[in-house]
């Protein structure tokens, strides 16, 4: 997913969330996008154009009568080369203006005068009562009817001290939403179930066994599937990662819990991607109390086999399209092809364990009935996007 090369007009309206728009502008530039900031008068009460100019690297426009554009038509010119207009934060009053086609300042005129093929996205930010007010709700419905994309708002603590819906999405989430907006919707209307992370099998209340897995690859695939328009459910073992935006996350600890969560949710899914590093065995007699260390004595543990979740889903009467992962330490080509056949799945993704665990990049080999194909080393984000394309092509 990338915003590189995109021309984004970032509009700021009045609200305390303007301070977050500074980071958003910085994030856009960092992602390789061009960021043209336009501010309303109310926005300038919260943050100065100087800050936004320094962060975006471009002069900021605030006034309809600004003469810096040669034809003196900033309200027309600024949108003509834009890939999208993003209003963040978008106040309740600015939502009202958009609904009514107002053109009484530069930003509203710019929105009204944008070409039909330039999308408008808004990130509402306001007090919970303002958001809940029927007038704002009516405006939100109308904006959607008009083809405007609403990003958020989120629920939580508000600057005014109240709690509820109305918080602007975080800059990271806005960047991710914007980038997802530009992705082709290859999985529109599809439901995708993903497992990710390790499982943890307890020995006693303070000890356990687990597998090496950060969950980064599985979470990146969940984000890519969501960006491709899928409805995504992510069954996740213990990780330190943030829940991906728009994805339903079901946290689990043990392989048995992961198995149950998958089996409860698998009906109606079109794709199942098993990325989790599931522990093959669990301790059969988990101690309810901490096993005390005694000099010269070693505890003996007995194990039993965990269910193979992927193989069980693949063996269903009409299974979803199943994708498995294999982390090998050697002979990837041989083991990968054999594992695909053994699990009876159409697609298996192989990688070398020590080259991927905990890292931000990876290289993959895809095994299907026709043979294998390499996806060369790249970030897990990029590989996840490519894998989703490969899956979509095969559905
Ligand atoms: O057999 P192996 O563990 O090497 O297979 C790896 C693949 O099978 C991965 O896709 C993993 O998520 C899945 N798997 C599973 N349940 C298990 C073990 C592995 O779903 N108990």
Boltz pocket constraint, residues with backbone or C-beta under 6 A from the ligand:
constraints:
  - pocket:
      binder: B
      contacts: [[A, 195], [A, 255], [A, 274], [A, 275], [A, 276], [A, 277], [A, 278], [A, 279], [A, 280], [A, 306], [A, 307], [A, 308], [A, 309], [A, 310], [A, 311], [A, 323], [A, 324], [A, 325], [A, 326], [A, 327]]
      max_distance: 6.0
